[in-house]
Amino acid sequence: MNRQLLLCVGRAGTCMGTMAFAGALPVLRADWHMDATTAGAIQTAFNLSNAIALLVAAWLSDSLGAKRMYLVCSWAGAVALIALALFARSPTSAAVLIVFVGLTQGGAYTPALLLVAELSLPAQRGRAMGQMLAAGSLGYLLSVTFSMWVASSWGPTAAFTVCAMGALTGTMVGQFSLQGVENRRHKREAAVSDEPMRWRSVFGPTSLCLLAGYIAHCWELLGNWAWTPTLLATVLTPLSLSAMSSSLIVGGAVHLSGMIATSVVGALSDRWGRSRVLMYVGAIGATCSMLIGWSAQWGTGWVIVFVAIGSFFILADSGVLSAAMTDEVPPAYLGRVMGIRSLLGFGAGALAPVAFGATLDWTHAWSWAYASLAAGGFTAYLAAVVLRKISRRAQCSRPMRQRYETR
């Protein structure tokens, strides 16, 4: 089997714990008597710890190597999920343990992307990044589906246990797939003399647009991932479906289209240009977030349709933003820059679930809560518009660069 494909399979398994709490949330809110604000705060704690782990792991990847950091974080993440299954029995204990899950599992995200950058050619990087993110989406799909189904049938503890076993299996597959792969380390001393110039280049107008777009993207995405399973579970309740049927609908609607999106849109960005694709998916994704909120009043069918369509476009720009940043940043600085990007993006996105929950408690309207997420999508669109103008201006003053072509 192709090494990169096998790594993607392993990554899908390690991501099974990421959505364990969100998938079990409909059951947990009733069992633990949680209001929306408390539930959102626990998810925010997970996202904040994720952001810290992303920065630390990405920063260390430059000096210790992406392969080493990926494997260390993956094994630690599986152990943290086992602890969550064994000891989470209340909102307080879950909040503490979910932080450890975020600190460990989150650390594998950026090293996985750095490994893709190392193993793929620049002209194929958009597709390769998309495939790795699609593998993550498959893990999220399995996580939401199994955690919701198992939690409804046998309780949250069993749900967390299933996700932990999936993460453990994925880690073993990832370990096997990376046998024989060099652990590349970038020594900072080699670039010390060039560092001032390189840092100014890294944080130029193009990188700042990509950074702003990523922060806005994370706000919209993490808020949707945390609360859309609960919205779907709510509108499906009157249909009296089995726990398995409801779980499959929720998991498929939220993550199946997103899994397809990252592969397809990543490949399109290789052909059509990063900025053009980012503009389209940013605007459509924001519109879909609004429609998801409004559709709660229109009926179950409309909610499922708009969630499926919205999930495609809300996640679609993730791989493109990552590929664009790897195009822009020198390899010796990539880990640190990706770490800063992840900290800012996931840090801002971490606040989205609790902001969503507070809005829902205050207005009792899904439409207003989703409007708070759509603001992120529209901001990402504006960042892409500025990025495109910068790209076109640069092409007028120098030969066309393949990174942001505007054909």
C-alpha positions as CSV (number, residue, x, y, z in Angstrom):
1,M,0.0,0.0,0.0
2,N,1.2,3.6,-0.8
3,R,2.9,5.1,2.2
4,Q,1.0,8.3,2.2
5,L,-2.3,6.4,1.9
6,L,-1.4,4.3,4.8
7,L,-0.5,7.4,6.8
8,C,-3.9,8.8,6.0
9,V,-5.6,5.6,7.3
10,G,-3.7,5.9,10.5
11,R,-4.5,9.6,10.8
12,A,-8.2,8.8,10.4
13,G,-8.0,6.5,13.4
14,T,-6.1,9.0,15.6
15,C,-8.8,11.6,14.9
16,M,-11.6,9.4,16.3
17,G,-11.3,11.1,19.7
18,T,-11.6,14.6,18.5
19,M,-15.4,14.6,18.1
20,A,-16.1,12.1,21.0
21,F,-17.5,14.8,23.3
22,A,-19.4,16.6,20.6
23,G,-21.0,13.3,19.4
24,A,-22.0,12.3,22.9
25,L,-23.2,15.8,23.8
26,P,-27.0,15.2,23.2
27,V,-26.8,12.4,25.7
28,L,-24.4,14.1,28.1
29,R,-26.6,17.3,28.4
30,A,-29.5,15.2,29.7
31,D,-27.4,12.8,31.9
32,W,-25.3,15.6,33.4
33,H,-28.0,18.3,33.4
34,M,-25.9,20.7,31.5
35,D,-27.1,24.0,29.9
36,A,-25.8,25.1,26.6
37,T,-23.2,27.5,28.0
38,T,-21.6,24.8,30.2
39,A,-21.5,22.3,27.3
40,G,-19.9,25.0,25.1
41,A,-17.4,25.9,27.8
42,I,-16.2,22.3,28.0
43,Q,-15.7,22.2,24.2
44,T,-14.0,25.5,24.4
45,A,-11.6,24.1,27.0
46,F,-10.8,21.3,24.5
47,N,-10.2,23.7,21.7
48,L,-8.0,26.0,23.8
49,S,-5.8,23.1,24.9
50,N,-5.7,22.0,21.3
51,A,-4.4,25.5,20.3
52,I,-1.6,25.3,22.9
53,A,-0.6,21.8,21.7
54,L,-0.6,22.9,18.1
55,L,1.9,25.7,18.8
56,V,4.2,23.7,20.9
57,A,4.2,20.6,18.7
58,A,4.7,22.6,15.5
59,W,7.4,24.7,17.0
60,L,9.3,21.6,18.2
61,S,8.9,20.0,14.8
62,D,11.6,22.2,13.4
63,S,14.2,21.1,15.8
64,L,13.0,17.6,16.8
65,G,11.4,16.5,13.5
66,A,7.8,16.2,12.3
67,K,7.8,12.5,12.3
68,R,8.9,12.2,15.9
69,M,6.4,14.8,17.1
70,Y,3.5,13.2,15.2
71,L,4.2,9.8,16.8
72,V,4.7,11.1,20.3
73,C,1.5,13.1,20.2
74,S,-0.5,10.3,18.6
75,W,0.5,7.8,21.3
76,A,-0.1,10.3,24.1
77,G,-3.5,11.2,22.6
78,A,-4.6,7.5,22.7
79,V,-3.7,7.3,26.4
80,A,-5.5,10.5,27.2
81,L,-8.7,9.2,25.6
82,I,-8.5,6.0,27.6
83,A,-8.3,8.2,30.8
84,L,-11.3,10.2,29.6
85,A,-13.3,7.0,29.2
86,L,-12.2,5.7,32.6
87,F,-12.7,8.8,34.7
88,A,-15.1,11.3,33.1
89,R,-18.3,11.2,35.2
90,S,-19.5,14.8,35.4
91,P,-19.0,18.2,33.7
92,T,-16.1,19.0,36.1
93,S,-14.2,15.8,35.6
94,A,-14.9,16.0,31.8
95,A,-13.6,19.5,31.6
96,V,-10.3,18.5,33.3
97,L,-9.8,15.4,31.3
98,I,-10.8,16.9,27.9
99,V,-7.9,19.4,28.4
100,F,-5.5,16.5,28.4
101,V,-7.1,15.0,25.3
102,G,-6.7,18.4,23.6
103,L,-3.1,18.8,24.7
104,T,-2.1,15.5,23.3
105,Q,-4.3,14.9,20.3
106,G,-4.0,18.5,19.1
107,G,-0.2,18.1,18.9
108,A,-0.4,15.6,16.0
109,Y,-2.3,17.9,13.6
110,T,0.5,20.2,12.4
111,P,3.2,17.6,12.3
112,A,0.9,15.5,10.1
113,L,0.7,18.4,7.6
114,L,4.4,19.0,7.8
115,L,5.0,15.3,6.9
116,V,2.7,15.7,3.9
117,A,4.7,18.8,2.8
118,E,7.9,16.8,3.1
119,L,6.6,13.8,1.2
120,S,4.8,15.6,-1.7
121,L,5.9,17.7,-4.6
122,P,4.9,21.4,-4.5
123,A,2.7,21.1,-7.6
124,Q,0.7,18.3,-5.9
125,R,0.7,19.8,-2.4
126,G,-2.9,21.1,-2.5
127,R,-4.2,17.6,-3.3
128,A,-1.9,15.9,-0.8
129,M,-2.9,18.3,2.0
130,G,-6.6,17.8,1.0
131,Q,-6.1,14.0,1.3
132,M,-4.6,14.2,4.8
133,L,-7.4,16.5,5.9
134,A,-9.9,14.2,4.3
135,A,-8.5,11.4,6.4
136,G,-9.0,13.6,9.5
137,S,-12.6,14.2,8.4
138,L,-13.1,10.4,8.1
139,G,-11.9,10.1,11.7
140,Y,-14.4,12.8,12.7
141,L,-17.2,11.1,10.9
142,L,-16.4,7.8,12.7
143,S,-16.0,9.6,16.0
144,V,-19.4,11.4,15.8
145,T,-21.3,8.4,14.4
146,F,-19.9,5.9,17.0
147,S,-19.9,8.2,20.0
148,M,-23.5,9.3,19.4
149,W,-24.8,5.8,18.7
150,V,-22.9,4.1,21.5
151,A,-23.7,6.9,24.0
152,S,-27.4,6.6,23.1
153,S,-27.4,2.8,23.4
154,W,-24.8,2.0,26.2
155,G,-23.8,5.4,27.7
156,P,-21.1,8.0,27.4
157,T,-18.4,5.8,29.0
158,A,-18.8,3.2,26.3
159,A,-18.7,5.8,23.6
160,F,-15.4,7.3,24.9
161,T,-14.0,3.8,25.1
162,V,-14.8,3.0,21.5
163,C,-13.2,6.3,20.3
164,A,-10.1,5.5,22.4
165,M,-9.7,2.1,20.8
166,G,-10.0,3.7,17.4
167,A,-7.3,6.2,18.2
168,L,-5.0,3.5,19.6
169,T,-5.4,1.5,16.4
170,G,-4.8,4.5,14.2
171,T,-1.6,5.3,16.1
172,M,-0.3,1.8,15.5
173,V,-1.0,2.1,11.7
174,G,0.7,5.5,11.6
175,Q,3.8,4.0,13.3
176,F,4.0,1.3,10.7
177,S,3.5,3.7,7.8
178,L,6.4,5.9,8.8
179,Q,8.9,3.0,9.1
180,G,12.0,4.0,7.1
181,V,10.9,7.6,6.7
182,E,13.7,10.1,7.7
183,N,12.9,12.3,10.7
184,R,14.0,15.6,9.2
185,R,15.2,18.2,11.6
186,H,15.8,21.9,10.7
187,K,18.6,23.4,12.8
188,R,17.9,27.1,13.5
189,E,21.7,27.9,13.6
190,A,21.9,27.4,9.9
191,A,19.6,30.3,9.2
192,V,20.5,32.7,12.0
193,S,22.1,35.2,9.7
194,D,19.1,35.3,7.4
195,E,16.5,35.2,10.2
196,P,15.5,38.9,10.3
197,M,14.9,39.1,6.5
198,R,13.1,35.8,6.4
199,W,10.7,36.7,9.3
200,R,9.8,39.9,7.6
201,S,9.1,38.0,4.4
202,V,7.1,35.3,6.3
203,F,4.8,37.9,7.8
204,G,4.3,40.0,4.7
205,P,0.9,40.9,3.2
206,T,0.4,37.5,1.7
207,S,1.0,35.6,4.9
208,L,-1.1,38.0,6.9
209,C,-4.0,37.5,4.6
210,L,-3.6,33.7,4.9
211,L,-3.4,34.1,8.7
212,A,-6.5,36.2,8.9
213,G,-8.4,33.8,6.7
214,Y,-7.3,30.8,8.8
215,I,-8.4,32.5,12.0
216,A,-11.8,33.3,10.6
217,H,-12.1,29.8,9.1
218,C,-11.4,28.2,12.5
219,W,-14.0,30.3,14.2
220,E,-16.7,29.1,11.8
221,L,-15.5,25.5,11.5
222,L,-15.0,24.7,15.2
223,G,-18.3,26.3,16.2
224,N,-20.1,24.2,13.6
225,W,-18.4,21.0,14.6
226,A,-19.3,21.5,18.2
227,W,-23.0,22.3,17.9
228,T,-24.3,21.0,14.5
229,P,-24.5,17.4,15.9
230,T,-26.8,18.6,18.6
231,L,-29.0,20.6,16.2
232,L,-29.4,17.5,14.0
233,A,-30.1,15.3,17.0
234,T,-32.8,17.8,18.1
235,V,-34.6,17.9,14.8
236,L,-34.4,14.1,14.3
237,T,-36.0,13.4,17.7
238,P,-39.6,13.6,16.6
239,L,-38.9,11.0,13.9
240,S,-38.3,8.3,16.6
241,L,-35.4,6.8,14.6
242,S,-33.1,4.1,16.0
243,A,-29.9,5.3,17.7
244,M,-27.8,3.9,14.9
245,S,-29.9,5.5,12.1
246,S,-29.7,8.9,13.9
247,S,-26.0,8.6,14.4
248,L,-25.3,7.7,10.7
249,I,-27.4,10.7,9.5
250,V,-25.6,13.1,11.9
251,G,-22.1,11.8,11.2
252,G,-22.7,11.6,7.5
253,A,-24.2,15.1,7.2
254,V,-21.6,16.8,9.3
255,H,-18.4,15.1,8.1
256,L,-18.9,13.0,4.9
257,S,-19.2,15.9,2.6
258,G,-16.4,17.7,4.3
259,M,-14.2,14.7,3.8
260,I,-14.8,14.9,0.1
261,A,-14.4,18.7,0.1
262,T,-10.8,18.8,1.2
263,S,-9.6,16.4,-1.5
264,V,-11.5,17.9,-4.3
265,V,-11.0,21.6,-3.5
266,G,-7.3,21.0,-2.6
267,A,-6.8,19.6,-6.1
268,L,-8.7,22.5,-7.7
269,S,-6.5,25.0,-6.0
270,D,-3.5,23.4,-7.6
271,R,-5.1,24.1,-11.0
272,W,-7.1,27.3,-10.5
273,G,-5.0,29.1,-7.9
274,R,-5.3,29.4,-4.1
275,S,-6.9,32.8,-3.8
276,R,-9.6,32.2,-6.3
277,V,-10.7,29.0,-4.6
278,L,-10.5,30.6,-1.2
279,M,-12.9,33.4,-2.3
280,Y,-15.5,31.1,-3.6
281,V,-15.6,28.6,-0.7
282,G,-15.4,31.4,2.0
283,A,-18.5,33.2,0.6
284,I,-20.5,30.0,0.1
285,G,-19.6,28.5,3.4
286,A,-20.7,31.7,5.3
287,T,-24.0,31.7,3.4
288,C,-24.5,28.0,4.3
289,S,-23.9,28.8,8.0
290,M,-26.7,31.3,7.9
291,L,-29.0,28.8,6.1
292,I,-28.3,26.0,8.6
293,G,-29.6,28.3,11.4
294,W,-32.7,29.4,9.5
295,S,-33.5,25.8,8.4
296,A,-34.1,24.8,12.0
297,Q,-37.6,26.4,11.5
298,W,-38.2,24.8,8.1
299,G,-38.1,21.1,9.0
300,T,-35.7,18.2,9.4
301,G,-35.1,17.6,5.7
302,W,-34.0,21.2,5.1
303,V,-31.6,21.0,8.1
304,I,-30.0,17.8,6.8
305,V,-29.6,19.3,3.3
306,F,-28.0,22.5,4.4
307,V,-25.8,20.9,6.9
308,A,-24.4,18.5,4.2
309,I,-23.9,21.3,1.7
310,G,-22.5,23.7,4.4
311,S,-20.1,21.1,5.7
312,F,-18.6,20.8,2.3
313,F,-17.8,24.5,1.9
314,I,-17.1,25.3,5.5
315,L,-14.2,22.8,5.6
316,A,-13.2,23.1,2.0
317,D,-10.7,25.9,2.5
318,S,-8.7,24.2,5.2
319,G,-6.3,22.3,3.0
320,V,-6.0,25.3,0.6
321,L,-5.0,27.6,3.4
322,S,-2.4,25.1,4.7
323,A,-1.0,24.4,1.2
324,A,-0.7,28.2,0.5
325,M,1.2,28.7,3.8
326,T,3.6,25.9,3.0
327,D,4.1,27.5,-0.4
328,E,5.0,30.8,1.2
329,V,7.2,29.9,4.1
330,P,10.8,28.5,3.9
331,P,11.0,24.9,5.2
332,A,13.4,25.9,8.1
333,Y,10.7,28.2,9.5
334,L,7.6,26.3,8.5
335,G,7.0,24.5,11.8
336,R,7.2,27.6,13.9
337,V,5.0,29.6,11.5
338,M,2.4,26.9,11.4
339,G,2.5,26.7,15.1
340,I,1.8,30.4,15.5
341,R,-1.0,30.1,12.9
342,S,-2.5,27.2,14.7
343,L,-2.4,28.9,18.1
344,L,-4.1,32.0,16.8
345,G,-6.6,30.1,14.6
346,F,-7.6,27.4,17.1
347,G,-7.4,29.9,20.0
348,A,-10.0,32.1,18.3
349,G,-12.0,29.1,17.2
350,A,-12.0,27.8,20.7
351,L,-14.2,30.7,21.8
352,A,-16.8,29.9,19.1
353,P,-18.6,27.0,20.9
354,V,-19.1,28.9,24.1
355,A,-20.2,32.1,22.2
356,F,-22.6,29.9,20.3
357,G,-24.0,28.4,23.4
358,A,-24.4,31.7,25.2
359,T,-26.2,33.1,22.1
360,L,-28.5,30.1,22.1
361,D,-29.3,30.4,25.8
362,W,-29.9,34.1,25.4
363,T,-32.0,34.1,22.2
364,H,-33.3,30.5,22.1
365,A,-32.9,30.7,18.4
366,W,-30.6,28.6,16.3
367,S,-30.6,31.3,13.6
368,W,-28.9,33.9,15.8
369,A,-26.4,31.3,17.1
370,Y,-25.3,30.3,13.6
371,A,-25.1,33.9,12.5
372,S,-22.2,34.3,14.9
373,L,-20.4,31.6,13.0
374,A,-21.2,33.0,9.6
375,A,-19.3,36.1,10.6
376,G,-16.1,34.0,10.5
377,G,-16.9,32.8,7.0
378,F,-17.5,36.2,5.6
379,T,-14.3,37.5,7.2
380,A,-12.4,34.6,5.5
381,Y,-14.0,35.7,2.2
382,L,-12.8,39.3,2.6
383,A,-9.2,38.0,3.4
384,A,-9.2,36.0,0.2
385,V,-10.4,39.0,-1.8
386,V,-7.4,41.0,-0.5
387,L,-5.1,38.1,-1.1
388,R,-6.2,37.9,-4.7
389,K,-5.6,41.6,-5.2
390,I,-2.1,41.2,-3.8
391,S,-1.5,38.3,-6.1
392,R,-2.6,40.0,-9.2
393,R,-0.6,43.1,-8.3
394,A,2.5,40.9,-7.8
395,Q,2.0,39.3,-11.2
396,C,1.9,42.6,-12.9
397,S,5.4,43.5,-11.5
398,R,7.1,40.1,-11.9
399,P,6.7,36.8,-13.9
400,M,3.7,34.8,-12.9
401,R,4.2,32.7,-9.8
402,Q,2.5,29.3,-9.7
403,R,1.5,29.7,-6.1
404,Y,-1.4,32.1,-6.6
405,E,-2.0,32.0,-10.3
406,T,-5.1,33.8,-11.5
407,R,-5.7,32.0,-14.8
